[in-house]
Amino acid sequence: MARCQALNKNGQQCGNQALPDSLYCRVHQPKEEEKMVIIKGPRTVRIRYKGQGDYIVASFTFSPSAREQEVPERLAEFLLDEEPELFTLADRED
């Protein structure tokens, strides 16, 4: 079985086993209603990833070679609030 693809606040990969047919463990598996809110968001925001390894969230993969991406506004708000050491708005210099 594969490891959970979520990263902790230190940028380390979660040590839990991923659920069958999922990239994430039971702790990091997005709830179905959270997925729907993110997908339905009509506005997008460009954010920049500041981490060292890969960071996978929803259907987006951030990495040192893919630092900036347009993501739904709700996902951007979540990442900027929950992972401020890893994400910033793309138009800001941090």
Backbone as a ProteinNet text record, in pm:
[ID]
protein_1_A
[PRIMARY]
MARCQALNKNGQQCGNQALPDSLYCRVHQPKEEEKMVIIKGPRTVRIRYKGQGDYIVASFTFSPSAREQEVPERLAEFLLDEEPELFTLADRED
[TERTIARY]
84.1	0	89	45.6	123.3	107.4	205.7	198.5	107.2	47.5	-34.7	50.2	-6.7	66.1	62.4	-10	-16.9	117.5	143.7	264.6	227	311.8	286.4	342.7	328.9	372.3	521.7	599.4	744	782.7	682.8	709.8	743.3	731.1	758.2	631.7	647	532.6	472.6	341.6	269.7	316.9	329.8	377.7	267.7	140.2	28.6	12.2	-50.4	-83.8	-201.3	-196.7	-308.1	-424.6	-544.7	-662.9	-666.5	-732.6	-745.5	-810.7	-761.4	-813.5	-807.4	-709.1	-693.2	-545.2	-514.7	-378.8	-352.8	-460.5	-450.6	-496.5	-447.9	-491.2	-626.7	-680.7	-811.9	-806.6	-691.6	-676.6	-678.9	-613	-598.2	-697	-775.4	-872.2	-975.6	-986.7	-1086.8	-1227.5	-1313.2	-1452.5	-1519	-1617.9	-1683.4	-1737.8	-1796.1	-1851.5	-1741.2	-1621.6	-1509.3	-1463.9	-1462.7	-1425.1	-1521	-1649.4	-1748.7	-1735.2	-1709.9	-1693.7	-1574.4	-1465.2	-1346.2	-1372.2	-1435.5	-1459.3	-1556.1	-1655.8	-1756.1	-1709.2	-1598.1	-1551.3	-1527.5	-1601.8	-1588.8	-1464.6	-1414.8	-1299.3	-1172.2	-1063.5	-934.9	-834.8	-732.6	-626.1	-493.7	-394.4	-261.3	-181.4	-134.7	-54.9	80.6	176.5	314.1	347.4	406	450.7	596.1	627.5	762.7	834.2	770.7	827.9	935.9	995.3	1105.3	1060.8	966.3	921.5	792.1	730.7	601.1	492.2	387.3	272.1	149.3	71.5	-46.5	-170.2	-259.4	-385.2	-492.5	-607	-715.8	-656.3	-671.4	-613.8	-490.6	-428	-312.7	-186.3	-78.1	51.9	148.5	196.8	297.7	432.5	536.5	671	770	898.5	997.8	997.8	954.1	949.5	812.3	713.6	578.8	530.2	594.3	567.3	438.8	404.5	287.2	175.6	52.7	-63.6	-187	-281	-413.7	-496.9	-554	-637.3	-769	-874.1	-999.2	-976.5	-1049	-1032.5	-1043.2	-1137.7	-1155.4	-1033.9	-976.2	-855.9	-738.7	-726.8	-620.9	-635.7	-757.1	-781	-738.9	-776.1	-740.3	-589	-518.9	-373.5	-301.3	-346.2	-281.9	-303.9	-420	-449.6	-381.8	-386.6	-338	-189.3	-132.2	7.8	80.6	77.1	136.9	287.4	354.5	498	527.8	426.9	446.2	383.7	284.6	214.1	200.2	204.9	182.1	112	52.9	-3.7	109.4	88.5	194.7	248.1	167.1	213.1	286.7	305.5	378	518.3	610.6	748.7	766.6	791	816.7	949.6
-117.9	0	124.7	230.8	353.3	442.7	529.7	628.3	743.4	804.7	923.9	1032.5	1104.2	1205.9	1344.4	1358.8	1488.4	1520.9	1649.9	1695.8	1761.4	1742.6	1810	1952.3	2027	2167.6	2184.6	2080.7	2087.2	2047.6	2017.3	1978.1	1831	1753	1608.9	1534.1	1428.2	1347.7	1276.2	1270.9	1198.8	1054.3	996.7	859.8	754.4	797	702.1	633.2	518.1	446.1	515.4	529.6	585.6	486.4	539.3	454.8	386.8	273.4	210.7	308.5	315	402.7	550.6	589.7	729.1	763.4	891.9	940	970.6	970.3	1018.9	916.7	934.4	853.1	904.3	837.8	880.3	1018.3	1058.6	1190.7	1302.1	1279	1382.3	1371.4	1264.5	1246	1358.6	1440.1	1546.8	1487.3	1553.5	1511.6	1546.5	1470	1489.1	1630.8	1685.6	1821.2	1926.7	1901.6	1993.3	1991.1	1872.6	1862.9	1942.5	1933.3	2002	2153.8	2203.7	2347.4	2397.6	2325	2366	2363.5	2260.6	2246.7	2353.4	2391.1	2486.6	2631.3	2661.3	2799.3	2861.9	2967.1	3025.7	3112.3	3172.3	3260.4	3183	3224.6	3160.8	3264.8	3214.8	3298	3230.9	3310.2	3255.6	3255.3	3136.3	3124.8	3065.1	3089.2	3040.6	2946.6	2833	2732.6	2761.4	2760.6	2790.4	2667.9	2551.4	2430.6	2367.4	2260.5	2191.9	2067.8	1991.5	1868.5	1891.5	1783.6	1792.5	1811.8	1886.2	1909.2	1887.5	1785.3	1751	1784	1861.2	1895.4	1903.5	1842.8	1831.5	1774.2	1840.4	1789.1	1868.5	1939.1	2024.1	1965.8	1969.6	1926.7	2042.8	2087.9	2193.2	2127	2182.3	2129.1	2241.6	2218.7	2320.9	2358	2267.7	2299.4	2350.5	2349.5	2400.6	2478.9	2591.2	2668.6	2749.3	2807	2893.3	2825.9	2838.1	2782.3	2865.1	2863.4	2919.9	2812.2	2846.2	2750.6	2819.2	2741.7	2801.7	2887.9	2996	3092.1	3026	2935.3	2868.9	2784.1	2716.8	2637.7	2729.5	2841.2	2937.8	2988.8	3024.5	3072.3	2966.8	2842.3	2734	2719.8	2712.1	2693.2	2811.7	2932.9	3051.5	3058.4	3011.5	3011.5	2896.6	2776.9	2657	2630.1	2677.6	2650.2	2779.3	2883.2	3011.5	3005.8	2907.1	2894.5	2830.6	2770.4	2703.9	2777.6	2865.1	2931.1	3081	3154.5	3299.2	3334.6	3452.4	3498.7	3516.4	3482.6	3484.3	3624.4	3726.4	3861.7	3926.7	3852.6	3904.2	3847.5	3923.9	3876.8	3844	3717.3	3673.4	3606.6
0	0	0	-67.5	-79.9	43.2	60.2	168	129.5	228.7	210.1	143.5	46.5	-27.8	37.6	147.1	215.9	280.5	293.5	361	492.5	593.9	720.5	713.9	821.5	821.9	801.8	826.7	805.3	663	580.4	442.9	426.3	533.8	528.6	487.9	413.3	371.5	491.4	496.6	601.7	604.3	720	733.6	730.7	725.1	725.5	590.2	591.6	469.1	400.6	269	193.3	195.1	190.5	180.9	43.5	31.8	-100	-198.7	-320.3	-425.8	-389	-309.9	-269.9	-260.6	-269.4	-247.7	-100.6	-18.5	118.3	221.6	345.3	458.4	508.6	610.2	662.2	725.4	776.4	838	732.7	620.1	518.2	401.9	397.1	288.9	293.4	185.8	186.3	193.9	269.5	275.9	143.4	104.2	-25.8	-39.9	67.4	58.5	41.5	96.8	76.7	-68.7	-130.1	-270.3	-357.2	-328.1	-409	-396.1	-277.4	-258.3	-340.1	-336.9	-410.8	-561	-609.7	-752.4	-803.7	-724.1	-768.3	-766.3	-700.8	-689.7	-826.3	-862.2	-995.5	-1012.8	-906.2	-916.1	-887.2	-950.9	-926.4	-876.3	-808.7	-753.4	-788.4	-823.7	-852.9	-722.8	-681.9	-559.8	-593.1	-503.2	-519.5	-404.6	-439.3	-343.2	-307.5	-176.1	-129.7	-72.7	-79.8	-21.5	-107.3	-55.4	-122.6	-199.2	-146.3	-212	-287.9	-333.3	-399.5	-295.2	-330.7	-243.6	-330	-297.5	-376	-293.6	-353.4	-287.7	-394.9	-366	-464.1	-592.7	-705.3	-830.3	-872.1	-777.8	-806.6	-744.8	-819	-768.3	-778.4	-663.3	-657.5	-635.4	-693.2	-676	-704.7	-678.3	-711.7	-860.1	-946.5	-1090.1	-1134.9	-1046.1	-1075.9	-954.9	-928.9	-807.9	-812.2	-925.9	-934.1	-1012.2	-956.9	-1024.7	-993.4	-1087.9	-1066.3	-998.4	-883.4	-810.7	-774.6	-747.2	-702.7	-578	-570.4	-460.7	-323	-306.1	-175.4	-139.6	-237.8	-211.9	-176.2	-246	-215	-72.2	-32.7	104.2	205.6	180	270.5	282.6	168.4	170.5	234.8	206.2	264.3	415	462.1	606.1	679	620.8	688.8	668.6	559.8	527.2	487.9	573	533.8	510.8	569.8	547.2	411.6	349.7	220.5	102.1	127.1	17.6	40.1	-70	-69.1	-198.9	-204.9	-330.6	-429.7	-554.8	-654.9	-682.1	-664.1	-693.3	-576.1	-465.7	-349.1	-346.8	-295.9	-276.1	-128.8	-96.6	42.5	53.8
[MASK]
++++++++++++++++++++++++++++++++++++++++++++++++++++++++++++++++++++++++++++++++++++++++++++++

